[in-house]
Amino acid sequence: MALVFIPHAMRKLTNGQLETQIPGKNLREVIENLEKEFPGAAEYLLQDGNLKPGIAAVVGEQTTRQGLLHKIDDDNTEVHFLPAIAGG
């Protein structure tokens, strides 16, 4: 299972819940199961079957370069979805 930290913009879908345990062997399965528990989550995170532009996924301690195929190695692996920050 992954320990998924819910981004601020998605908390309306989770009734304000900050984190949740979600099963999955890779990031795609985690998002699919997150969608089952919190409908609308996939729409926030995905576009055309990939992470939306402007959304980064951090699995464990590294930003994923494997996208949705990034493996979830063990229980309580932290997953963070981070929106891009723009400005200058």
PyMOL Python script that loads the backbone (N, CA, C, O; Angstrom):
from pymol import cmd

cmd.read_pdbstr("""\
ATOM      1  N   MET A   1       0.835  -1.192   0.000  1.00  0.00           N
ATOM      2  CA  MET A   1       0.000   0.000   0.000  1.00  0.00           C
ATOM      3  C   MET A   1       0.870   1.242   0.000  1.00  0.00           C
ATOM      4  O   MET A   1       1.987   1.256   0.517  1.00  0.00           O
ATOM      5  N   ALA A   2       0.326   2.261  -0.587  1.00  0.00           N
ATOM      6  CA  ALA A   2       1.007   3.541  -0.604  1.00  0.00           C
ATOM      7  C   ALA A   2       0.316   4.479   0.388  1.00  0.00           C
ATOM      8  O   ALA A   2      -0.901   4.427   0.564  1.00  0.00           O
ATOM      9  N   LEU A   3       1.091   5.313   1.014  1.00  0.00           N
ATOM     10  CA  LEU A   3       0.556   6.375   1.856  1.00  0.00           C
ATOM     11  C   LEU A   3       0.496   7.612   0.972  1.00  0.00           C
ATOM     12  O   LEU A   3       1.511   8.264   0.729  1.00  0.00           O
ATOM     13  N   VAL A   4      -0.708   7.928   0.492  1.00  0.00           N
ATOM     14  CA  VAL A   4      -0.894   9.015  -0.463  1.00  0.00           C
ATOM     15  C   VAL A   4      -1.250  10.286   0.288  1.00  0.00           C
ATOM     16  O   VAL A   4      -2.207  10.326   1.062  1.00  0.00           O
ATOM     17  N   PHE A   5      -0.454  11.330   0.042  1.00  0.00           N
ATOM     18  CA  PHE A   5      -0.723  12.643   0.605  1.00  0.00           C
ATOM     19  C   PHE A   5      -1.577  13.408  -0.401  1.00  0.00           C
ATOM     20  O   PHE A   5      -1.211  13.529  -1.570  1.00  0.00           O
ATOM     21  N   ILE A   6      -2.697  13.914   0.051  1.00  0.00           N
ATOM     22  CA  ILE A   6      -3.682  14.541  -0.822  1.00  0.00           C
ATOM     23  C   ILE A   6      -3.326  16.013  -1.029  1.00  0.00           C
ATOM     24  O   ILE A   6      -3.201  16.764  -0.062  1.00  0.00           O
ATOM     25  N   PRO A   7      -3.162  16.430  -2.302  1.00  0.00           N
ATOM     26  CA  PRO A   7      -2.890  17.849  -2.561  1.00  0.00           C
ATOM     27  C   PRO A   7      -4.069  18.718  -2.119  1.00  0.00           C
ATOM     28  O   PRO A   7      -5.216  18.272  -2.116  1.00  0.00           O
ATOM     29  N   HIS A   8      -3.773  19.939  -1.752  1.00  0.00           N
ATOM     30  CA  HIS A   8      -4.797  20.855  -1.246  1.00  0.00           C
ATOM     31  C   HIS A   8      -6.000  20.950  -2.198  1.00  0.00           C
ATOM     32  O   HIS A   8      -7.148  20.917  -1.755  1.00  0.00           O
ATOM     33  N   ALA A   9      -5.734  21.065  -3.490  1.00  0.00           N
ATOM     34  CA  ALA A   9      -6.819  21.228  -4.461  1.00  0.00           C
ATOM     35  C   ALA A   9      -7.717  19.999  -4.565  1.00  0.00           C
ATOM     36  O   ALA A   9      -8.848  20.109  -5.039  1.00  0.00           O
ATOM     37  N   MET A  10      -7.244  18.839  -4.134  1.00  0.00           N
ATOM     38  CA  MET A  10      -8.044  17.606  -4.201  1.00  0.00           C
ATOM     39  C   MET A  10      -8.801  17.327  -2.904  1.00  0.00           C
ATOM     40  O   MET A  10      -9.625  16.414  -2.860  1.00  0.00           O
ATOM     41  N   ARG A  11      -8.541  18.076  -1.879  1.00  0.00           N
ATOM     42  CA  ARG A  11      -9.137  17.753  -0.569  1.00  0.00           C
ATOM     43  C   ARG A  11     -10.647  17.894  -0.536  1.00  0.00           C
ATOM     44  O   ARG A  11     -11.300  17.324   0.339  1.00  0.00           O
ATOM     45  N   LYS A  12     -11.216  18.643  -1.472  1.00  0.00           N
ATOM     46  CA  LYS A  12     -12.680  18.712  -1.528  1.00  0.00           C
ATOM     47  C   LYS A  12     -13.266  17.349  -1.905  1.00  0.00           C
ATOM     48  O   LYS A  12     -14.404  17.043  -1.547  1.00  0.00           O
ATOM     49  N   LEU A  13     -12.489  16.529  -2.629  1.00  0.00           N
ATOM     50  CA  LEU A  13     -12.925  15.179  -3.005  1.00  0.00           C
ATOM     51  C   LEU A  13     -12.823  14.204  -1.834  1.00  0.00           C
ATOM     52  O   LEU A  13     -13.525  13.193  -1.798  1.00  0.00           O
ATOM     53  N   THR A  14     -11.948  14.511  -0.879  1.00  0.00           N
ATOM     54  CA  THR A  14     -11.685  13.592   0.236  1.00  0.00           C
ATOM     55  C   THR A  14     -12.269  14.089   1.548  1.00  0.00           C
ATOM     56  O   THR A  14     -11.906  13.603   2.619  1.00  0.00           O
ATOM     57  N   ASN A  15     -13.186  15.069   1.464  1.00  0.00           N
ATOM     58  CA  ASN A  15     -13.782  15.665   2.662  1.00  0.00           C
ATOM     59  C   ASN A  15     -12.716  16.197   3.615  1.00  0.00           C
ATOM     60  O   ASN A  15     -12.844  16.088   4.834  1.00  0.00           O
ATOM     61  N   GLY A  16     -11.666  16.772   3.040  1.00  0.00           N
ATOM     62  CA  GLY A  16     -10.618  17.384   3.837  1.00  0.00           C
ATOM     63  C   GLY A  16      -9.539  16.444   4.327  1.00  0.00           C
ATOM     64  O   GLY A  16      -8.610  16.866   5.015  1.00  0.00           O
ATOM     65  N   GLN A  17      -9.651  15.175   3.980  1.00  0.00           N
ATOM     66  CA  GLN A  17      -8.653  14.189   4.418  1.00  0.00           C
ATOM     67  C   GLN A  17      -7.295  14.543   3.834  1.00  0.00           C
ATOM     68  O   GLN A  17      -7.191  14.840   2.644  1.00  0.00           O
ATOM     69  N   LEU A  18      -6.246  14.515   4.664  1.00  0.00           N
ATOM     70  CA  LEU A  18      -4.908  14.919   4.253  1.00  0.00           C
ATOM     71  C   LEU A  18      -4.086  13.789   3.651  1.00  0.00           C
ATOM     72  O   LEU A  18      -3.204  14.032   2.827  1.00  0.00           O
ATOM     73  N   GLU A  19      -4.370  12.561   4.056  1.00  0.00           N
ATOM     74  CA  GLU A  19      -3.627  11.399   3.564  1.00  0.00           C
ATOM     75  C   GLU A  19      -4.505  10.170   3.658  1.00  0.00           C
ATOM     76  O   GLU A  19      -5.491  10.147   4.395  1.00  0.00           O
ATOM     77  N   THR A  20      -4.133   9.143   2.897  1.00  0.00           N
ATOM     78  CA  THR A  20      -4.895   7.899   2.905  1.00  0.00           C
ATOM     79  C   THR A  20      -4.009   6.744   2.449  1.00  0.00           C
ATOM     80  O   THR A  20      -3.058   6.947   1.694  1.00  0.00           O
ATOM     81  N   GLN A  21      -4.317   5.553   2.900  1.00  0.00           N
ATOM     82  CA  GLN A  21      -3.621   4.341   2.467  1.00  0.00           C
ATOM     83  C   GLN A  21      -4.348   3.792   1.238  1.00  0.00           C
ATOM     84  O   GLN A  21      -5.553   3.541   1.277  1.00  0.00           O
ATOM     85  N   ILE A  22      -3.600   3.611   0.149  1.00  0.00           N
ATOM     86  CA  ILE A  22      -4.192   3.129  -1.100  1.00  0.00           C
ATOM     87  C   ILE A  22      -3.345   1.973  -1.628  1.00  0.00           C
ATOM     88  O   ILE A  22      -2.127   2.113  -1.741  1.00  0.00           O
ATOM     89  N   PRO A  23      -3.964   0.827  -1.956  1.00  0.00           N
ATOM     90  CA  PRO A  23      -3.187  -0.287  -2.504  1.00  0.00           C
ATOM     91  C   PRO A  23      -2.797  -0.032  -3.956  1.00  0.00           C
ATOM     92  O   PRO A  23      -3.470   0.712  -4.669  1.00  0.00           O
ATOM     93  N   GLY A  24      -1.712  -0.653  -4.383  1.00  0.00           N
ATOM     94  CA  GLY A  24      -1.278  -0.576  -5.773  1.00  0.00           C
ATOM     95  C   GLY A  24       0.167  -1.010  -5.906  1.00  0.00           C
ATOM     96  O   GLY A  24       0.994  -0.720  -5.042  1.00  0.00           O
ATOM     97  N   LYS A  25       0.471  -1.711  -7.001  1.00  0.00           N
ATOM     98  CA  LYS A  25       1.829  -2.171  -7.257  1.00  0.00           C
ATOM     99  C   LYS A  25       2.642  -1.142  -8.030  1.00  0.00           C
ATOM    100  O   LYS A  25       3.872  -1.190  -8.052  1.00  0.00           O
ATOM    101  N   ASN A  26       1.923  -0.192  -8.676  1.00  0.00           N
ATOM    102  CA  ASN A  26       2.597   0.898  -9.372  1.00  0.00           C
ATOM    103  C   ASN A  26       1.714   2.140  -9.267  1.00  0.00           C
ATOM    104  O   ASN A  26       0.601   2.086  -8.745  1.00  0.00           O
ATOM    105  N   LEU A  27       2.230   3.245  -9.767  1.00  0.00           N
ATOM    106  CA  LEU A  27       1.520   4.513  -9.623  1.00  0.00           C
ATOM    107  C   LEU A  27       0.166   4.489 -10.325  1.00  0.00           C
ATOM    108  O   LEU A  27      -0.792   5.082  -9.830  1.00  0.00           O
ATOM    109  N   ARG A  28       0.072   3.812 -11.473  1.00  0.00           N
ATOM    110  CA  ARG A  28      -1.212   3.714 -12.178  1.00  0.00           C
ATOM    111  C   ARG A  28      -2.266   3.035 -11.305  1.00  0.00           C
ATOM    112  O   ARG A  28      -3.389   3.527 -11.199  1.00  0.00           O
ATOM    113  N   GLU A  29      -1.912   1.901 -10.675  1.00  0.00           N
ATOM    114  CA  GLU A  29      -2.861   1.196  -9.807  1.00  0.00           C
ATOM    115  C   GLU A  29      -3.250   2.044  -8.604  1.00  0.00           C
ATOM    116  O   GLU A  29      -4.402   2.024  -8.172  1.00  0.00           O
ATOM    117  N   VAL A  30      -2.302   2.779  -8.070  1.00  0.00           N
ATOM    118  CA  VAL A  30      -2.609   3.659  -6.932  1.00  0.00           C
ATOM    119  C   VAL A  30      -3.646   4.697  -7.349  1.00  0.00           C
ATOM    120  O   VAL A  30      -4.607   4.941  -6.619  1.00  0.00           O
ATOM    121  N   ILE A  31      -3.459   5.307  -8.511  1.00  0.00           N
ATOM    122  CA  ILE A  31      -4.420   6.318  -8.976  1.00  0.00           C
ATOM    123  C   ILE A  31      -5.775   5.679  -9.280  1.00  0.00           C
ATOM    124  O   ILE A  31      -6.811   6.263  -8.963  1.00  0.00           O
ATOM    125  N   GLU A  32      -5.787   4.502  -9.882  1.00  0.00           N
ATOM    126  CA  GLU A  32      -7.053   3.800 -10.150  1.00  0.00           C
ATOM    127  C   GLU A  32      -7.799   3.521  -8.846  1.00  0.00           C
ATOM    128  O   GLU A  32      -9.011   3.722  -8.767  1.00  0.00           O
ATOM    129  N   ASN A  33      -7.078   3.061  -7.831  1.00  0.00           N
ATOM    130  CA  ASN A  33      -7.716   2.762  -6.543  1.00  0.00           C
ATOM    131  C   ASN A  33      -8.088   4.036  -5.789  1.00  0.00           C
ATOM    132  O   ASN A  33      -9.073   4.054  -5.051  1.00  0.00           O
ATOM    133  N   LEU A  34      -7.314   5.091  -5.969  1.00  0.00           N
ATOM    134  CA  LEU A  34      -7.658   6.388  -5.379  1.00  0.00           C
ATOM    135  C   LEU A  34      -8.961   6.886  -5.997  1.00  0.00           C
ATOM    136  O   LEU A  34      -9.806   7.447  -5.299  1.00  0.00           O
ATOM    137  N   GLU A  35      -9.124   6.685  -7.294  1.00  0.00           N
ATOM    138  CA  GLU A  35     -10.357   7.077  -7.991  1.00  0.00           C
ATOM    139  C   GLU A  35     -11.564   6.297  -7.461  1.00  0.00           C
ATOM    140  O   GLU A  35     -12.649   6.860  -7.317  1.00  0.00           O
ATOM    141  N   LYS A  36     -11.381   5.003  -7.171  1.00  0.00           N
ATOM    142  CA  LYS A  36     -12.479   4.195  -6.629  1.00  0.00           C
ATOM    143  C   LYS A  36     -12.925   4.718  -5.269  1.00  0.00           C
ATOM    144  O   LYS A  36     -14.117   4.748  -4.964  1.00  0.00           O
ATOM    145  N   GLU A  37     -11.964   5.126  -4.463  1.00  0.00           N
ATOM    146  CA  GLU A  37     -12.294   5.626  -3.127  1.00  0.00           C
ATOM    147  C   GLU A  37     -12.777   7.073  -3.146  1.00  0.00           C
ATOM    148  O   GLU A  37     -13.652   7.458  -2.370  1.00  0.00           O
ATOM    149  N   PHE A  38     -12.199   7.864  -4.038  1.00  0.00           N
ATOM    150  CA  PHE A  38     -12.525   9.290  -4.120  1.00  0.00           C
ATOM    151  C   PHE A  38     -12.781   9.665  -5.583  1.00  0.00           C
ATOM    152  O   PHE A  38     -11.878  10.153  -6.263  1.00  0.00           O
ATOM    153  N   PRO A  39     -14.010   9.439  -6.072  1.00  0.00           N
ATOM    154  CA  PRO A  39     -14.317   9.760  -7.469  1.00  0.00           C
ATOM    155  C   PRO A  39     -13.943  11.201  -7.815  1.00  0.00           C
ATOM    156  O   PRO A  39     -14.233  12.137  -7.070  1.00  0.00           O
ATOM    157  N   GLY A  40     -13.296  11.345  -8.961  1.00  0.00           N
ATOM    158  CA  GLY A  40     -12.837  12.656  -9.403  1.00  0.00           C
ATOM    159  C   GLY A  40     -11.336  12.825  -9.277  1.00  0.00           C
ATOM    160  O   GLY A  40     -10.760  13.738  -9.867  1.00  0.00           O
ATOM    161  N   ALA A  41     -10.694  11.944  -8.506  1.00  0.00           N
ATOM    162  CA  ALA A  41      -9.242  12.049  -8.297  1.00  0.00           C
ATOM    163  C   ALA A  41      -8.490  11.849  -9.604  1.00  0.00           C
ATOM    164  O   ALA A  41      -7.539  12.580  -9.882  1.00  0.00           O
ATOM    165  N   ALA A  42      -8.893  10.882 -10.405  1.00  0.00           N
ATOM    166  CA  ALA A  42      -8.201  10.614 -11.665  1.00  0.00           C
ATOM    167  C   ALA A  42      -8.337  11.801 -12.620  1.00  0.00           C
ATOM    168  O   ALA A  42      -7.394  12.132 -13.340  1.00  0.00           O
ATOM    169  N   GLU A  43      -9.487  12.427 -12.625  1.00  0.00           N
ATOM    170  CA  GLU A  43      -9.686  13.596 -13.487  1.00  0.00           C
ATOM    171  C   GLU A  43      -8.732  14.727 -13.101  1.00  0.00           C
ATOM    172  O   GLU A  43      -8.238  15.451 -13.965  1.00  0.00           O
ATOM    173  N   TYR A  44      -8.478  14.874 -11.808  1.00  0.00           N
ATOM    174  CA  TYR A  44      -7.545  15.892 -11.329  1.00  0.00           C
ATOM    175  C   TYR A  44      -6.110  15.556 -11.721  1.00  0.00           C
ATOM    176  O   TYR A  44      -5.336  16.456 -12.043  1.00  0.00           O
ATOM    177  N   LEU A  45      -5.742  14.270 -11.699  1.00  0.00           N
ATOM    178  CA  LEU A  45      -4.353  13.852 -11.871  1.00  0.00           C
ATOM    179  C   LEU A  45      -3.968  13.457 -13.295  1.00  0.00           C
ATOM    180  O   LEU A  45      -2.805  13.588 -13.680  1.00  0.00           O
ATOM    181  N   LEU A  46      -4.941  12.970 -14.088  1.00  0.00           N
ATOM    182  CA  LEU A  46      -4.607  12.370 -15.379  1.00  0.00           C
ATOM    183  C   LEU A  46      -5.196  13.128 -16.558  1.00  0.00           C
ATOM    184  O   LEU A  46      -6.245  13.765 -16.469  1.00  0.00           O
ATOM    185  N   GLN A  47      -4.465  13.026 -17.677  1.00  0.00           N
ATOM    186  CA  GLN A  47      -4.941  13.541 -18.955  1.00  0.00           C
ATOM    187  C   GLN A  47      -4.433  12.600 -20.031  1.00  0.00           C
ATOM    188  O   GLN A  47      -3.231  12.352 -20.122  1.00  0.00           O
ATOM    189  N   ASP A  48      -5.316  12.084 -20.828  1.00  0.00           N
ATOM    190  CA  ASP A  48      -4.959  11.155 -21.907  1.00  0.00           C
ATOM    191  C   ASP A  48      -4.139   9.969 -21.408  1.00  0.00           C
ATOM    192  O   ASP A  48      -3.207   9.525 -22.080  1.00  0.00           O
ATOM    193  N   GLY A  49      -4.486   9.460 -20.231  1.00  0.00           N
ATOM    194  CA  GLY A  49      -3.818   8.275 -19.694  1.00  0.00           C
ATOM    195  C   GLY A  49      -2.455   8.494 -19.080  1.00  0.00           C
ATOM    196  O   GLY A  49      -1.765   7.529 -18.750  1.00  0.00           O
ATOM    197  N   ASN A  50      -2.053   9.743 -18.918  1.00  0.00           N
ATOM    198  CA  ASN A  50      -0.768  10.085 -18.281  1.00  0.00           C
ATOM    199  C   ASN A  50      -0.995  11.154 -17.238  1.00  0.00           C
ATOM    200  O   ASN A  50      -2.060  11.768 -17.179  1.00  0.00           O
ATOM    201  N   LEU A  51       0.027  11.376 -16.404  1.00  0.00           N
ATOM    202  CA  LEU A  51      -0.070  12.485 -15.462  1.00  0.00           C
ATOM    203  C   LEU A  51      -0.264  13.780 -16.236  1.00  0.00           C
ATOM    204  O   LEU A  51       0.362  13.993 -17.274  1.00  0.00           O
ATOM    205  N   LYS A  52      -1.121  14.630 -15.731  1.00  0.00           N
ATOM    206  CA  LYS A  52      -1.362  15.908 -16.390  1.00  0.00           C
ATOM    207  C   LYS A  52      -0.084  16.736 -16.424  1.00  0.00           C
ATOM    208  O   LYS A  52       0.737  16.660 -15.510  1.00  0.00           O
ATOM    209  N   PRO A  53       0.080  17.524 -17.479  1.00  0.00           N
ATOM    210  CA  PRO A  53       1.182  18.487 -17.445  1.00  0.00           C
ATOM    211  C   PRO A  53       0.975  19.409 -16.242  1.00  0.00           C
ATOM    212  O   PRO A  53      -0.141  19.863 -15.985  1.00  0.00           O
ATOM    213  N   GLY A  54       2.017  19.672 -15.534  1.00  0.00           N
ATOM    214  CA  GLY A  54       1.899  20.521 -14.358  1.00  0.00           C
ATOM    215  C   GLY A  54       1.676  19.746 -13.071  1.00  0.00           C
ATOM    216  O   GLY A  54       1.583  20.347 -12.001  1.00  0.00           O
ATOM    217  N   ILE A  55       1.587  18.418 -13.152  1.00  0.00           N
ATOM    218  CA  ILE A  55       1.479  17.572 -11.959  1.00  0.00           C
ATOM    219  C   ILE A  55       2.714  16.680 -11.912  1.00  0.00           C
ATOM    220  O   ILE A  55       3.009  15.966 -12.870  1.00  0.00           O
ATOM    221  N   ALA A  56       3.420  16.723 -10.814  1.00  0.00           N
ATOM    222  CA  ALA A  56       4.576  15.843 -10.614  1.00  0.00           C
ATOM    223  C   ALA A  56       4.210  14.827  -9.542  1.00  0.00           C
ATOM    224  O   ALA A  56       3.463  15.132  -8.612  1.00  0.00           O
ATOM    225  N   ALA A  57       4.739  13.628  -9.679  1.00  0.00           N
ATOM    226  CA  ALA A  57       4.533  12.590  -8.674  1.00  0.00           C
ATOM    227  C   ALA A  57       5.871  12.281  -8.022  1.00  0.00           C
ATOM    228  O   ALA A  57       6.874  12.063  -8.702  1.00  0.00           O
ATOM    229  N   VAL A  58       5.869  12.266  -6.703  1.00  0.00           N
ATOM    230  CA  VAL A  58       7.047  11.893  -5.932  1.00  0.00           C
ATOM    231  C   VAL A  58       6.711  10.595  -5.222  1.00  0.00           C
ATOM    232  O   VAL A  58       5.765  10.526  -4.438  1.00  0.00           O
ATOM    233  N   VAL A  59       7.499   9.566  -5.508  1.00  0.00           N
ATOM    234  CA  VAL A  59       7.296   8.248  -4.900  1.00  0.00           C
ATOM    235  C   VAL A  59       8.507   7.982  -4.034  1.00  0.00           C
ATOM    236  O   VAL A  59       9.638   7.961  -4.519  1.00  0.00           O
ATOM    237  N   GLY A  60       8.266   7.779  -2.743  1.00  0.00           N
ATOM    238  CA  GLY A  60       9.385   7.654  -1.817  1.00  0.00           C
ATOM    239  C   GLY A  60      10.070   8.994  -1.724  1.00  0.00           C
ATOM    240  O   GLY A  60       9.486   9.975  -1.263  1.00  0.00           O
ATOM    241  N   GLU A  61      11.313   9.034  -2.165  1.00  0.00           N
ATOM    242  CA  GLU A  61      12.070  10.279  -2.083  1.00  0.00           C
ATOM    243  C   GLU A  61      12.466  10.827  -3.445  1.00  0.00           C
ATOM    244  O   GLU A  61      13.261  11.764  -3.527  1.00  0.00           O
ATOM    245  N   GLN A  62      11.912  10.244  -4.535  1.00  0.00           N
ATOM    246  CA  GLN A  62      12.323  10.726  -5.843  1.00  0.00           C
ATOM    247  C   GLN A  62      11.133  11.030  -6.741  1.00  0.00           C
ATOM    248  O   GLN A  62      10.111  10.345  -6.721  1.00  0.00           O
ATOM    249  N   THR A  63      11.309  12.086  -7.529  1.00  0.00           N
ATOM    250  CA  THR A  63      10.315  12.418  -8.532  1.00  0.00           C
ATOM    251  C   THR A  63      10.360  11.333  -9.590  1.00  0.00           C
ATOM    252  O   THR A  63      11.435  10.974 -10.070  1.00  0.00           O
ATOM    253  N   THR A  64       9.212  10.813  -9.952  1.00  0.00           N
ATOM    254  CA  THR A  64       9.175   9.712 -10.897  1.00  0.00           C
ATOM    255  C   THR A  64       9.528  10.165 -12.303  1.00  0.00           C
ATOM    256  O   THR A  64       9.044  11.188 -12.787  1.00  0.00           O
ATOM    257  N   ARG A  65      10.369   9.393 -12.937  1.00  0.00           N
ATOM    258  CA  ARG A  65      10.673   9.594 -14.351  1.00  0.00           C
ATOM    259  C   ARG A  65      10.023   8.477 -15.164  1.00  0.00           C
ATOM    260  O   ARG A  65      10.068   8.488 -16.394  1.00  0.00           O
ATOM    261  N   GLN A  66       9.418   7.514 -14.467  1.00  0.00           N
ATOM    262  CA  GLN A  66       8.763   6.385 -15.118  1.00  0.00           C
ATOM    263  C   GLN A  66       7.259   6.610 -15.253  1.00  0.00           C
ATOM    264  O   GLN A  66       6.540   5.750 -15.762  1.00  0.00           O
ATOM    265  N   GLY A  67       6.802   7.741 -14.807  1.00  0.00           N
ATOM    266  CA  GLY A  67       5.381   8.046 -14.890  1.00  0.00           C
ATOM    267  C   GLY A  67       4.543   7.040 -14.122  1.00  0.00           C
ATOM    268  O   GLY A  67       4.875   6.664 -12.998  1.00  0.00           O
ATOM    269  N   LEU A  68       3.452   6.609 -14.741  1.00  0.00           N
ATOM    270  CA  LEU A  68       2.501   5.729 -14.069  1.00  0.00           C
ATOM    271  C   LEU A  68       3.024   4.315 -13.878  1.00  0.00           C
ATOM    272  O   LEU A  68       2.407   3.523 -13.165  1.00  0.00           O
ATOM    273  N   LEU A  69       4.147   3.984 -14.499  1.00  0.00           N
ATOM    274  CA  LEU A  69       4.733   2.651 -14.344  1.00  0.00           C
ATOM    275  C   LEU A  69       5.651   2.560 -13.127  1.00  0.00           C
ATOM    276  O   LEU A  69       6.155   1.481 -12.816  1.00  0.00           O
ATOM    277  N   HIS A  70       5.874   3.666 -12.442  1.00  0.00           N
ATOM    278  CA  HIS A  70       6.766   3.666 -11.276  1.00  0.00           C
ATOM    279  C   HIS A  70       6.240   2.682 -10.236  1.00  0.00           C
ATOM    280  O   HIS A  70       5.090   2.777  -9.808  1.00  0.00           O
ATOM    281  N   LYS A  71       7.081   1.743  -9.833  1.00  0.00           N
ATOM    282  CA  LYS A  71       6.684   0.698  -8.891  1.00  0.00           C
ATOM    283  C   LYS A  71       6.571   1.252  -7.471  1.00  0.00           C
ATOM    284  O   LYS A  71       7.306   2.148  -7.055  1.00  0.00           O
ATOM    285  N   ILE A  72       5.620   0.676  -6.762  1.00  0.00           N
ATOM    286  CA  ILE A  72       5.472   0.941  -5.333  1.00  0.00           C
ATOM    287  C   ILE A  72       6.106  -0.252  -4.643  1.00  0.00           C
ATOM    288  O   ILE A  72       5.553  -1.352  -4.667  1.00  0.00           O
ATOM    289  N   ASP A  73       7.263  -0.044  -4.029  1.00  0.00           N
ATOM    290  CA  ASP A  73       8.078  -1.144  -3.533  1.00  0.00           C
ATOM    291  C   ASP A  73       7.569  -1.815  -2.270  1.00  0.00           C
ATOM    292  O   ASP A  73       7.573  -3.043  -2.183  1.00  0.00           O
ATOM    293  N   ASP A  74       7.135  -1.043  -1.296  1.00  0.00           N
ATOM    294  CA  ASP A  74       6.771  -1.668  -0.028  1.00  0.00           C
ATOM    295  C   ASP A  74       5.633  -0.902   0.630  1.00  0.00           C
ATOM    296  O   ASP A  74       5.190   0.140   0.148  1.00  0.00           O
ATOM    297  N   ASP A  75       5.177  -1.454   1.744  1.00  0.00           N
ATOM    298  CA  ASP A  75       4.100  -0.808   2.485  1.00  0.00           C
ATOM    299  C   ASP A  75       4.553   0.551   2.979  1.00  0.00           C
ATOM    300  O   ASP A  75       5.719   0.767   3.309  1.00  0.00           O
ATOM    301  N   ASN A  76       3.610   1.441   3.019  1.00  0.00           N
ATOM    302  CA  ASN A  76       3.813   2.798   3.516  1.00  0.00           C
ATOM    303  C   ASN A  76       4.778   3.627   2.676  1.00  0.00           C
ATOM    304  O   ASN A  76       5.355   4.594   3.173  1.00  0.00           O
ATOM    305  N   THR A  77       4.962   3.257   1.396  1.00  0.00           N
ATOM    306  CA  THR A  77       5.711   4.125   0.495  1.00  0.00           C
ATOM    307  C   THR A  77       4.913   5.408   0.342  1.00  0.00           C
ATOM    308  O   THR A  77       3.727   5.369   0.013  1.00  0.00           O
ATOM    309  N   GLU A  78       5.554   6.543   0.580  1.00  0.00           N
ATOM    310  CA  GLU A  78       4.862   7.818   0.463  1.00  0.00           C
ATOM    311  C   GLU A  78       4.734   8.221  -0.997  1.00  0.00           C
ATOM    312  O   GLU A  78       5.678   8.097  -1.778  1.00  0.00           O
ATOM    313  N   VAL A  79       3.558   8.701  -1.348  1.00  0.00           N
ATOM    314  CA  VAL A  79       3.298   9.228  -2.682  1.00  0.00           C
ATOM    315  C   VAL A  79       2.731  10.629  -2.522  1.00  0.00           C
ATOM    316  O   VAL A  79       1.750  10.845  -1.811  1.00  0.00           O
ATOM    317  N   HIS A  80       3.372  11.579  -3.201  1.00  0.00           N
ATOM    318  CA  HIS A  80       2.929  12.970  -3.192  1.00  0.00           C
ATOM    319  C   HIS A  80       2.659  13.390  -4.615  1.00  0.00           C
ATOM    320  O   HIS A  80       3.456  13.104  -5.508  1.00  0.00           O
ATOM    321  N   PHE A  81       1.550  14.062  -4.841  1.00  0.00           N
ATOM    322  CA  PHE A  81       1.237  14.664  -6.143  1.00  0.00           C
ATOM    323  C   PHE A  81       1.385  16.166  -5.965  1.00  0.00           C
ATOM    324  O   PHE A  81       0.672  16.787  -5.176  1.00  0.00           O
ATOM    325  N   LEU A  82       2.325  16.740  -6.715  1.00  0.00           N
ATOM    326  CA  LEU A  82       2.642  18.150  -6.538  1.00  0.00           C
ATOM    327  C   LEU A  82       2.255  18.947  -7.781  1.00  0.00           C
ATOM    328  O   LEU A  82       2.670  18.616  -8.891  1.00  0.00           O
ATOM    329  N   PRO A  83       1.458  19.996  -7.590  1.00  0.00           N
ATOM    330  CA  PRO A  83       1.150  20.864  -8.731  1.00  0.00           C
ATOM    331  C   PRO A  83       2.351  21.756  -9.032  1.00  0.00           C
ATOM    332  O   PRO A  83       3.107  22.135  -8.137  1.00  0.00           O
ATOM    333  N   ALA A  84       2.506  22.080 -10.317  1.00  0.00           N
ATOM    334  CA  ALA A  84       3.588  22.977 -10.711  1.00  0.00           C
ATOM    335  C   ALA A  84       3.316  24.360 -10.131  1.00  0.00           C
ATOM    336  O   ALA A  84       2.171  24.785  -9.978  1.00  0.00           O
ATOM    337  N   ILE A  85       4.390  25.030  -9.823  1.00  0.00           N
ATOM    338  CA  ILE A  85       4.299  26.392  -9.302  1.00  0.00           C
ATOM    339  C   ILE A  85       4.875  27.305 -10.363  1.00  0.00           C
ATOM    340  O   ILE A  85       6.004  27.115 -10.816  1.00  0.00           O
ATOM    341  N   ALA A  86       4.098  28.292 -10.756  1.00  0.00           N
ATOM    342  CA  ALA A  86       4.537  29.217 -11.799  1.00  0.00           C
ATOM    343  C   ALA A  86       4.692  30.605 -11.200  1.00  0.00           C
ATOM    344  O   ALA A  86       4.166  30.914 -10.131  1.00  0.00           O
ATOM    345  N   GLY A  87       5.393  31.385 -11.891  1.00  0.00           N
ATOM    346  CA  GLY A  87       5.550  32.769 -11.470  1.00  0.00           C
ATOM    347  C   GLY A  87       6.952  33.236 -11.739  1.00  0.00           C
ATOM    348  O   GLY A  87       7.752  32.516 -12.335  1.00  0.00           O
ATOM    349  N   GLY A  88       7.243  34.388 -11.322  1.00  0.00           N
ATOM    350  CA  GLY A  88       8.579  34.865 -11.575  1.00  0.00           C
ATOM    351  C   GLY A  88       8.726  36.232 -11.240  1.00  0.00           C
ATOM    352  O   GLY A  88       9.811  36.793 -11.398  1.00  0.00           O
TER     353      GLY A  88
END
""", "prot")
cmd.dss("prot")
cmd.show_as("cartoon", "prot")
cmd.util.cbc("prot")
cmd.orient("prot")
